[in-house]
Structure formats: C-alpha cells, structure tokens
Amino acid sequence: MDAGAVYRILAPIAPYFGLVHFTVMEIPRPKAAIVPALVHCTTLPRSFVEIHDHVGLLRFVPLTETHRRPGAPLQWSLADIENPDDPGRSDFAQRMRALQITMGIVFTFAFDANRQTGLLFFGDRKPLGSKEEFALTRIARRALRRHAELHNHPGRPIGNLSARETEVIRWTAEGKTSHEIGGILGLSDHTVNAYLANAIRKMDCVNRAQLVAKAIRFNIID
C-alpha cells in the first residue's frame, strides 16, 4: 500500500484538532506483544514504537478492546492508565509525556471478520467534545476507507509490508535463519519470527518458502 497517500490525508488533520501524532496499524488480538510488525504508517519515532515491545505498549493503550467495538471511537488519557504501583505504567507515561502525549483517540475499520485496522491520534489537550469527535470520526472513516482501497489494490499483494518485514523477507530469501537474521538486524528471534508470521498472513501465504516466492513475483525483493 502507498502509505504516503494516507499520510497526506492525515498530516494536516492532527494539528487542526490540536493533536500531535497519528498511527495507522492493525488492531492486535488480546495478549499481542509485538508492535512494529503491526504498524502501517506513523508519525511516532520508530524507536518509541519498537521499545514498547519491551515496556508493553499494548498493555496500556486500550487497543484490543476495539475488537468488540468496531467503528466506535474510543478516547483514553494517561490519567486512565497511570498506576503508581506499576513501574511499567509510570515508564510508559513518562515516554508519552516526552512526546507531548497525554491523551488519544482510536478509530477502527473492519477489513473482514478476522482483521481490523485502527487509526490512532495522540495529543496533549482536553478530551474531544462531541462535535469534534463526530467531525474527526467522519475524517477517520474516509482515511481508513482510502487505506482499504489501496491495501486491496488489484494486481498487488493482499497485504502491506513494512520496511522491516521486507528486510526480513530479503534475508530469508538469502537462506538465513531467524537467529541469523536477528543477529544481522539486532532483533530477537521472537521478533524476527513475528515479522515473518505477519508477512505470511499479509501476503496470504502458508509458509516462508511461499512468502519468498510471492515477494519475488511481485518485485518486493530482487
């Protein structure tokens, strides 16, 4: 998918509503842990996204709840998340505040019964009022609809591969194991396997061999 097209739609929207960052990502299933492999497009620093594999971003931001509320916006704030008895939550809050984030709102779009894509906005302001939320909901639906159109563009792979997923596939095509790829890219075996599993699902494949073959056929890798 051309993430730039969605970025151009959303880039002027966030500041208009007094928001700072946005992210387009697949909504994780409960107990999911790997964040970067789920992200399609974001203005958040990559280092911030990747480090939350360790501090547990998905434990705090109420993303998985949206599987039960497709299409309904969900606002949250750090005040809802913070807990002085949980050091992980305190660390998460500090990292968010460093990026001028104290609240957020999540929108979702259901591709099918098994997969949802979310649009997350982050900011440092009071909760959106009902009129603002309604206006932003209309924009979010339009942006996610455009994302879906690009995501399923005829003649292209079913899924949108991130740069990291493509890199992992390229090394897999070179005959490297997950352990070897992890050593090259500075990732754990678990993270490499997560990228590959996500790419296999996105590309509608059954194993790594089919994934590599399909990636070559669609000129994703040489």
VENSULFEN-V797952 format. One record per residue. N is the residue number from 0. RES is the residue in three letters. SS is DSSP state (H for helix, E for strand, C for the rest). OMEGA is omega as a letter, one per 40 degrees, with the letter a starting at -180 (NA if undefined). BURIAL is + if it has 16 or more other C-alpha atoms within 10 Angstrom, else -. Layout:
N;RES;SS;OMEGA;BURIAL + N;RES;SS;OMEGA;BURIAL
This chain:
0;MET;C;i;+ + 1;ASP;C;a;- + 2;ALA;H;a;+ + 3;GLY;H;a;- + 4;ALA;H;i;- + 5;VAL;H;i;+ + 6;TYR;H;a;+ + 7;ARG;H;i;- + 8;ILE;H;a;- + 9;LEU;H;a;+ + 10;ALA;H;a;- + 11;PRO;H;a;- + 12;ILE;H;a;+ + 13;ALA;H;a;+ + 14;PRO;H;i;- + 15;TYR;H;i;- + 16;PHE;C;i;+ + 17;GLY;C;i;- + 18;LEU;E;a;+ + 19;VAL;E;a;+ + 20;HIS;E;i;+ + 21;PHE;E;i;+ + 22;THR;E;i;+ + 23;VAL;E;a;+ + 24;MET;E;i;+ + 25;GLU;E;i;+ + 26;ILE;C;a;+ + 27;PRO;C;i;+ + 28;ARG;C;i;+ + 29;PRO;C;i;- + 30;LYS;C;i;- + 31;ALA;C;a;- + 32;ALA;C;a;+ + 33;ILE;C;a;+ + 34;VAL;C;a;+ + 35;PRO;H;a;+ + 36;ALA;H;a;+ + 37;LEU;H;a;+ + 38;VAL;E;i;+ + 39;HIS;E;a;+ + 40;CYS;E;i;+ + 41;THR;E;i;+ + 42;THR;C;i;- + 43;LEU;C;i;- + 44;PRO;C;a;- + 45;ARG;H;a;- + 46;SER;H;i;- + 47;PHE;H;i;- + 48;VAL;H;a;+ + 49;GLU;H;a;- + 50;ILE;H;a;- + 51;HIS;H;i;+ + 52;ASP;H;a;+ + 53;HIS;H;a;- + 54;VAL;H;i;+ + 55;GLY;C;i;+ + 56;LEU;H;a;+ + 57;LEU;H;i;+ + 58;ARG;H;a;+ + 59;PHE;H;i;+ + 60;VAL;C;a;+ + 61;PRO;C;a;+ + 62;LEU;C;a;+ + 63;THR;H;i;+ + 64;GLU;H;a;- + 65;THR;H;i;+ + 66;HIS;H;a;+ + 67;ARG;H;a;- + 68;ARG;C;a;- + 69;PRO;C;i;- + 70;GLY;C;a;+ + 71;ALA;C;i;- + 72;PRO;C;a;+ + 73;LEU;E;i;+ + 74;GLN;E;i;+ + 75;TRP;E;i;+ + 76;SER;E;i;+ + 77;LEU;H;i;+ + 78;ALA;H;i;- + 79;ASP;H;a;- + 80;ILE;H;a;+ + 81;GLU;C;i;+ + 82;ASN;C;a;- + 83;PRO;C;a;- + 84;ASP;C;a;- + 85;ASP;C;a;- + 86;PRO;H;i;- + 87;GLY;H;i;+ + 88;ARG;H;i;+ + 89;SER;H;i;+ + 90;ASP;H;i;- + 91;PHE;H;a;+ + 92;ALA;H;i;+ + 93;GLN;H;i;- + 94;ARG;H;i;- + 95;MET;H;a;+ + 96;ARG;H;i;- + 97;ALA;H;i;- + 98;LEU;C;a;+ + 99;GLN;C;i;+ + 100;ILE;C;i;+ + 101;THR;C;i;+ + 102;MET;E;i;+ + 103;GLY;E;i;+ + 104;ILE;E;a;+ + 105;VAL;E;i;+ + 106;PHE;E;i;+ + 107;THR;E;i;+ + 108;PHE;E;a;+ + 109;ALA;E;i;+ + 110;PHE;E;i;- + 111;ASP;E;a;- + 112;ALA;C;a;- + 113;ASN;C;a;- + 114;ARG;E;i;- + 115;GLN;E;i;+ + 116;THR;E;a;+ + 117;GLY;E;i;+ + 118;LEU;E;a;+ + 119;LEU;E;i;+ + 120;PHE;E;i;+ + 121;PHE;E;i;+ + 122;GLY;E;i;+ + 123;ASP;C;a;+ + 124;ARG;C;i;+ + 125;LYS;C;i;- + 126;PRO;C;i;+ + 127;LEU;C;i;+ + 128;GLY;C;a;- + 129;SER;H;i;- + 130;LYS;H;i;- + 131;GLU;H;a;- + 132;GLU;H;i;+ + 133;PHE;H;a;- + 134;ALA;H;a;- + 135;LEU;H;i;+ + 136;THR;H;i;+ + 137;ARG;H;i;- + 138;ILE;H;a;- + 139;ALA;H;i;+ + 140;ARG;H;i;+ + 141;ARG;H;a;- + 142;ALA;H;a;+ + 143;LEU;H;i;+ + 144;ARG;H;i;+ + 145;ARG;H;i;- + 146;HIS;H;a;+ + 147;ALA;H;i;+ + 148;GLU;H;i;- + 149;LEU;H;a;+ + 150;HIS;H;a;+ + 151;ASN;C;a;- + 152;HIS;C;a;- + 153;PRO;C;i;- + 154;GLY;C;i;- + 155;ARG;C;i;- + 156;PRO;C;a;+ + 157;ILE;C;a;+ + 158;GLY;C;i;+ + 159;ASN;C;a;+ + 160;LEU;C;i;+ + 161;SER;C;i;+ + 162;ALA;H;a;- + 163;ARG;H;i;- + 164;GLU;H;i;+ + 165;THR;H;i;+ + 166;GLU;H;i;+ + 167;VAL;H;i;+ + 168;ILE;H;a;+ + 169;ARG;H;i;+ + 170;TRP;H;i;+ + 171;THR;H;i;+ + 172;ALA;H;i;+ + 173;GLU;C;i;- + 174;GLY;C;a;- + 175;LYS;C;i;- + 176;THR;C;i;- + 177;SER;H;i;+ + 178;HIS;H;a;- + 179;GLU;H;i;+ + 180;ILE;H;i;+ + 181;GLY;H;i;+ + 182;GLY;H;a;- + 183;ILE;H;a;- + 184;LEU;H;a;- + 185;GLY;C;a;- + 186;LEU;C;i;- + 187;SER;C;i;- + 188;ASP;H;a;+ + 189;HIS;H;a;- + 190;THR;H;i;+ + 191;VAL;H;i;+ + 192;ASN;H;i;+ + 193;ALA;H;i;+ + 194;TYR;H;a;+ + 195;LEU;H;i;+ + 196;ALA;H;a;+ + 197;ASN;H;i;+ + 198;ALA;H;i;+ + 199;ILE;H;i;+ + 200;ARG;H;a;- + 201;LYS;H;a;- + 202;MET;C;i;+ + 203;ASP;C;i;- + 204;CYS;C;a;+ + 205;VAL;C;i;- + 206;ASN;C;a;- + 207;ARG;H;a;+ + 208;ALA;H;i;- + 209;GLN;H;i;- + 210;LEU;H;i;+ + 211;VAL;H;a;+ + 212;ALA;H;a;- + 213;LYS;H;i;+ + 214;ALA;H;i;+ + 215;ILE;H;a;- + 216;ARG;H;a;- + 217;PHE;C;i;- + 218;ASN;C;i;- + 219;ILE;C;i;- + 220;ILE;C;a;+ + 221;ASP;C;NA;-
